[in-house]
Amino acid sequence: MAVWLLVELLTVVPESYASAIAIFALVVLTAVWVTATAIAALRGRGWSRASAVTIQILQIAVAVGSFQGFYARADLGWALLVPAVVGIVLALTPQVIRATSRNTTQHE
């Protein structure tokens, strides 16, 4: 997505360069955030659960916005909402909590 936005920024004249650059920067920062969360989850870091839940809550907000407004797209809303809810439920299952929790008896 970031590459596509960069190509668009360089080849098409935007209505507002400031907005186009800001959106590009947000997409890059979001990609870095999601990548860091995924790597931390694979390494079993506890903070990755909170980060993943935050990402899913933001995805739910985008999904809700997809259901309303002049350009409403219910299909996109459902495609965002269902995986976000599943992601939150999975991030809070006992198995995931155990896998990402530090064993305090081992560290004492």
Secondary structure, DSSP 4 states (H G I P E B T S, - for coil): -HHHHHHHHHHS--S-HHHHHHHHHHHHHHHHHHHHHHHHHHTT-THHHHHHHHHHHHHHHHHHHHTSSTT--HHHHHHHHHHHHHHHHHHTSHHHHHHHS--HHHH-
